[in-house]
């Protein structure tokens, strides 16, 4: 099994930055794609960003492209989400996810991920 623990959330003013971290433990050698999703109150969970096992391939939701950057340090079993130019609409609980299988195409859908963290709250004030 794999456990994921997120950190780095908080309250920030619009235009500010935060960096989220997600540390994996357990059978980390079995992990392939890792991603970030978010869920705002009253809305469905949505894809934010994903990275391949090597970190060489990344994908972003259109709403965060150019502002957020996903990266991965396999030596530390950690994936990061650097969030810049934050907007009030970025307010949500952010979840880290990991997949135990891979393909040529990055996983962008929640159902393709096998492990989830508990989430970390990000609140952006206007």
RADACOR-V758280 format. One record per helix or strand of 3 or more residues. SS is the DSSP state (a for helix, b for strand). FROM is the first residue (numbers start at 1). TO is the last residue. Records with the same first field share a line. If there is no record, write none. Layout:
SS: FROM-TO  FROM-TO
//
This chain:
b: 2-7  10-13  18-26  34-39  46-51  58-60  68-73  78-83  92-98  120-125
a: 28-30  88-90  110-112
//
